[in-house]
Amino acid sequence: MPLITRSPDTGVWLLNTPRTSYALRIDESGAPCHVAWGPRLTPAEADTLVVPAGEPSDSFEGRPAVGEELPVDGGTRYGPPSLQVRYADGSRAFEWEPAGQRVEESARGNSAELVLSFRDRVFPLSVDLHYRVRSDTDVIERWTVLRSEGGHRVDLLRADSAAWTLPPLPDYRLSHVTGQWSAESRLRRERLPHGETVLTSRRGTTSHHANPWTMLDDGTATEDRGRVWSTALAWSGSWRITVQRTPDGRAGLTGGVGHEGTCVPLGPGEEFTTPVSAGLCADGGFGGASRAWHAYVRTHVLRHAEETAPVLYNSWEATGFDVDEAGQLALAERAARLGVELYVVDDGWFGARRSDRAGLGDWTPAPDRFPRGLGPLSDAVRRLGMRFGVWVEPEMVNPDSDLYRAHPDWVLHLPGRARTELRNQLVLNFARRDVADWAYGWLDRLVAEHRVDFLKWDMNRAIGEAGWSGPEGGNDLLWTRYVHHLYGVLDRLRDAHPHLRIETCSGGGGRVDLGILARTDQAWTSDNTDAVDRLGIQRGFGQIYPARVMSAWVTDVPNQLTGLSVPLRFRFHAAAAGLLGIGGDLARWSEAELAEGAALVARYKEVRHLVQHGEQYRIGEPYGEGVSAVQYVAADGAEALVLAFRGSPRHGSPRVPLRLRGLPPGLRYRDTGTGAVHHSTVLTEYGLDPELPSGDWASALLHLERVP
Ligand code: GLA
């Protein structure tokens, strides 16, 4: 069946993905309305699901609050609007007038896009709804393009990417994450309350506190079973998603850029393209939904997902700001002995940066610590067989810096008001073209002159006192333009330096979303490197984002943040669930630790293709009484990796075998560590008792290969 069809009888547009269908139509009033989203439908079946827009049942009801593709502010609509417009005369509202429909198919026929065009019946404002479906994913991408075609400014008080409607279900449950610095991605799974539930960031960035994705189910889905509808927004600035459960028992959500009170001003003739809001309906429980998202991110969001990510070393926890050529070289030599492939110098290599109080913005190597620049270190790292990376924070400035002394007007600020510092820094106004160009200029030179292979791009505070008194509407415009210019600098850098790989970081996982991942290669998951805390953080992170981007370091104990000590092996196994890195002070590692570390790095290299490119299954709860695991299975089922973890065992507590997932029945697999051969049916239906060392914080890595 074609990816997109239109019914001649009902006008229903039917969008097909491999396992699901999405149906919509333009109703009698001209408004785009939802018809269905679920398992595959034929056009004839979809036609029967059309519910004509009836008259409201009484004078207190308007149009249903859930069920339109982009509910507008206007007419008798009383739900949260996806589109809210203020015209030059101060009036508001939007009345749908259809202005065209078209389908564009990709040359190879593996994706298709539906564009429904509308205009307001009164003012010259056009709205195009875009839908993209592909033949290799059930993820549907939606976005909206708004164009002011008259001679006046139009303010988009709300310009969401899309509204998503759920089918009528007996109950609704919402899964999402909350968090804070060093405690990101806390998975919440709670009954959806009646009314409106707002998930948002007002910080100008994605934030540690919430992440712009949702999963909804009827309250009965499990990790392995049940239908889950989920959405994810590809945006790295302030955002808002309003999930709604109406008095008449329906549920849906609308989401897009900006928090309440911000707006997108459109000058005459200007256009605003919203970021993509991606949606997925998946069977197979939360695990099935996650695997579908992981595959989508690897295939359609990341640029280099097919590459094997290197094992990296990062100096931050070892040295803090105490960075110099000799010290870095000593660490690099030890890192190379461990088998590290990419050496990253963190904060402290530039300007007067000896603490977080000064130097941010002055991006030349500190003459007292790198008298010959970064060249000698970069060369030495390369001679040791590693690639070379550096930490940068291009959007920020310390007031105690040459940059700020030269350009105090470059920071976001409201004239006459305080400039509140967080971590002693202010935010550069990336919405300004000259500021973004300045950042591109020094980054381009840094990468070229020092042969930099990798940037850890940090952003260490939220936006505050956000003002831009330059252009008309600057105070409103900056919320989106800042992010567009940030994306522009990243895109230009990657185009100019095809070998460059970038890690997104914002005090850990404060800026992880589908928008930034389209411009970077991996994400620093959290500044919390405690391996036990990480099990939970990684569980939440992996709901949407794949292990291929989840950067994780092995650091020293007692952990700098939590004071907890767990075995080196446990720390390695926790980090091996993503992109393994080392962040400990190697100068203080004993010969025995270096030898154990080298063996664990070598083991990771043998199995990392499964972590980085395989399918992930989550087994058990990380903080439960028994053993929990993360499992990765090769796409062809030929190999599997199990990373198993146990906290503090209690004598006499039941030993429940781990039932593995994703292995085809009737096959045999050999444990490459012990040589033992297992039947896949026994592994998946009866389970395996992984042999864990005794004592607290025990872990195991099991690699299984199919026996021919
Ligand atoms: C942030 C990052 C850390 C480190 C410091 C350096 O907190 O998340 O990993 O790079 O900045 O200042």
Boltz pocket constraint, residues with backbone or C-beta under 6 A from the ligand:
constraints:
  - pocket:
      binder: B
      contacts: [[A, 316], [A, 346], [A, 347], [A, 391], [A, 458], [A, 460], [A, 505], [A, 506], [A, 507], [A, 508], [A, 524], [A, 526], [A, 527]]
      max_distance: 6.0
